[in-house]
Amino acid sequence: MASHVSRRDDFGHERGMSRDTKAILSADRRFLTGLIGAPIKHSASPAMHERAAEALGVHCHYQLIEVAGAGTEELRFLLEGVRRLGFAGVNVTFPYKEAIVPLLDELSPGAAAIGAVNAVVVRRGRLIGHNTDTTGFALAVADLVARSSAGEGAVAVLGAGGVGKAIAFALSGLGVAELNIFDTDRAKVEALAAQLPGEQKVRIADRVEAALQGAVGLVNATPVGMLPSRASPVPEGLLHRGLWVVDAVYSPLWTPLLLAAKAKGATVMTGRDLAVHQAADAFELFTGLRPSTKEMGVAFDAVTAPGSAVGDAA
């Protein structure tokens, strides 16, 4: 059982796990996990999950399942395969985080509230949806929000899809006073505004320029800037030194938006910490074991370092 497994802490120190114990776990504990989405060939998830498992003395194979343009029936077929083929669970990414929700057997309270899923756990033949984007983003950005005037000013969120929903919920939980949300699909923003808990003011923006009006922070929750795209969701002229900017995209790590914001003197945060923290939470859901975020970070950095496909794209 997971509660009986000693493991490395987040500083990489072993906690009572002998070499013999590692060998036993390695032989007995094998996990098949994966990722459904498109495009995902640059994903750091396989490296993070497999290194985390190795550090715990268990085996994990993380399979990329890249399927573009899948409709409801194809997604249903994929999920039936996940259910029957021995997967402990799968992550779900763009563009299926919302489409997959009605195809699952059960949702965690958080995923049900958000209406988006990025982790599907298989338990006794049932598919249970969770959202670790929210918990991961909250952990990643909490210090940045606390140090800024986000308790009084507005934060602009670009995108009201699966990632945007999770990020808006996380910012609401962190006590942000106002959210200015923009999406090319206004109906999505209206639905999200109605869903959000908390007492923050929510402003529905018709343009990126309107979302950034009076904002102290900016989060890109759209796929704009994700490889192979080299675009930015924000005109350079709207960026300035008094703004903090976070991009949920990490492929490439340094997106055109972040490079432009950094050049303007803004405080910037890459998608690294969000990726690591959401992956750690998902790994624990899949395996019952708490991974080392330090080990996952090492794996992430290796994938995104200069010389790698992702690092060279920056």
N, C-alpha and C positions, 0 to 999 in steps of 0.2 A: 504494500500500500504506500501511496505517496507520503503519508505522514510518518512513515518509518524510515524514509530515505534521507540520510545525511547528504549535504550537497555544498557546493561552493557558494560563498556569499558574494555580494556585488563587488567586493574588493579582490575576488579571486582566491580567497583563502579557503582551504578545505576544512570542512567541519566534521571530523570524525569518520571520514570515508577511507577505509583501508584499501590497499591494492587488491586484496582478495574480494572485498565487497564490490569493488568496481567491476571485477571480472565476472562475478555472479550476475550483477545487474546488466552488464553488457550482453551476457548470453541470454538472459531471460526477458529483457525489456526492449522491444523493437516497436517503433511507431512509424506508420505511414501517414504522411500529411501532404498538403499541397496548396496550390493557389490556382483559382479560376479567374480569368480575366483576359483583357487584350488592350494594348500590347504589354507583354510582361517579360520579354526576353532579357531585359536589363535588371530584373528584380534582384534585390539583395536578400530576399527572404530565404531561399535555399541555404545560402551560406550561414545566415544568422541562426536558423533553426538547427541545422546539422552541427554547427560548432557548439551551440548550447547543449545539445544532447551529448556530444562527445565529452564535454567538461563534466557532465553528470554521470558518465560511465554507462550511457545507454546508446542505442542506435536509433537514428531517425533518418528516413529518406523523405525528402521534400520534393514533390513532383510538380513541375510547372505544367498547367493545363490551359494552354492558350487557345481560346476559341473566340473568334471575332463574329459579331453579328448574330449571336445566338438568340432565338426566340424562346417563348415560354416552353414549348415542348422539348426543345433541345436542352434547355437548362434542366428541365425535369428529368430527362434521360441522364444527364451528367450527374445529377444529385443521386439518382438511383444507383449509379455506378459507385459513387462515394459510399453510399449506404451498404452496398453488397460486397465491395472489394477489400474490406478490411481497413479502411481509413479510420484513423482516430479523429480526424477532422480536416477541414480545409479552410484556408482564407479565401475571401472573395474581394476582388478589387474592381476598378472601373472596367466596363460600364454596368456591372450587374448587382451592385450593393442594394439597390431598391427592388429590382426586378425579381430577385431571389426570395424576397420576404414571404409572399403568399404560397411559396412552394415548400416551405418548411413545416415540420410537425409542431414546433414550439418556439417561442421567442423568450429571451430573458427580458425582465422588466425594462432595462435600459434600451435594448434593441426595439422593443415594442413601442416605447415612447418616441424614439427617434424615427422609426420607420425605415431603418437601413441596417444592414448586417455586413460585417467584414470577417466574421469567424463563424464557421458552422461546426459544431461538435457532434460526433456520433456517439450516442449512449443507448445501449440495448436496442439497436436498430432504429432509433429515433433521431431525427435531424433537428438540432437545437441551435437557433441563431443568437449570436452575441454581437456586441459592438465594442471592440477594444480601441477603435480610433478615438472615441471620446475620452476614455481613461488615459490613453497614450498621449493625446494632445494636451490634456490638462496637466499631466506630469511635466511634459516638455516645456510648456509656456508659462507655468505658474509664476516662476521667479520674474520673468520678463514683464508680465502683467502687474505683479506686485510693485515692481520698481518704477513703473510708468504711472501716468495719471489716468489709467483706464477705468479706475473707480469713479472718475468724474467725466472723462471724455468718451468719445465714441471709438469703436473698433469697426473697421470696414471688413466685411467678409464677402469675397467674390466667389460665387458658386453656392447653389442651394441643392445640389445633388447629394449623393451618399456621404461624401467627405464633408461637404459644407454643412450638412445637418449635424453631423457628429461634432464638428468644430464649434458651431453655434451653441450647441448644448453644453460643451465644455466651457466656453467663455461665459455662458450664463451661470454655470456653477461656480465659476471663479469670481463672480460678483461684478462683472463689467457693467457699467452704468447704461450704455447704449450700444446697440448693434445696428449698423447700416449694412443692409444685405442687398447685393445685386446678383441677378442671374438673367440670362437672356430669355428664360422662361419665367415671366412674372408670376404665373400661377404657382410655381414651385416656391417662390419667396413668400407669397401670401399664405400658403399652407404651412410653411415652416414658422412664420411669425405667429400663427395661431397655435402651433404645437408647443412653442417654447415655454418652459416654466420660469419662475423667477419674476422679479419686478422691474427688470431692465426695460428701457424704451427700445422699441424695434422700429426702424425706419426702412421702408421699402424704397430702394433706389432704382430709378429708371435707366441710369447710366453709371459707368464707373466713376466719372467725375463727381456725380452727386453722392455716391457712396463714400468718397474720400473727403467730402466737405466737413471740416471740423474734426476729422479723425486723428487720433494719436497713434493708432495701430492699424495694420493692414495684414490680412491673411488671404493668400491665394489658395482657394480650395477647388480650382478648376484644373483640367488637364493641360491648359495652355502653358507651354514651356516644357512639357514632358516629351522626351525623345519619341519620334523624330522631329517634333515641333521645335522650332527655335524662336518662337514668338514670345512676346510679353503681354499679359492681360492688362497692363497699366501703361498709359503714355508716360514717357520719361519725365515730362514737364510737371507731372503731379507728385513726383517724389521729392522729398526734402529731408533736411537734417533732423527735424523735429518729429519724425515718424519712425516707428519700429515696423519692420516688415518680416513676415514669416511666409515661407512657401512650403506647402505640403508635398510638392513634387520633389523627388530626390534623384531622378534620372533625367538630366544630369543633376548633380548635387548643387552646383552653382548655376542656377537658371538665369536666363536673360533678365528677369525681374530682379533677382537678388544682386546681380552684378551692377545693374543700373542704380539700384537703391544704395548699394555700398559706395558707388562713385559719388553719390549725392551727399554722403555723410550720414545716412540713416543707419540705425541699429538693425542688424539683420540676423535671422536665424534660418539655417537650412532645414530640410526635412529629415535630417539625421535622427534627432532625438525622438521625434514623433514615430519614425519608422522603428527604432529600437524598442521604445516603450510599448507600442501597440503589439509588436512581435512577441515581446516577453509575456504580455498578458495572454496572448493567443496560445503561446507554447504551454503555459500553465493550464489553460482550459483543455487543450488537447491531451496532455500527458499526466496532469495531476502533479507535476514537478515544477518548482519555481526555478527558472533559469537565472544565470548570472547576466545582468545587463552589460557588465564589463566585457564578458566573452562575446556577447552579441555585437557590441560596439566594435570590437576588434575585427570581427568578421565583416561587418558593414564597411568599415574603413578600408579593408583590403579590396573589397569589390569596387569601391568608389575612388580608390587612389589613382593618381596619375599613372598612366600605363595600362589601366583597365579600360574596358569599353565605355563604362559610365564616366570614369574620371577624365578620359581623353575628350569626352564630348563637351565638357564644361568650357 
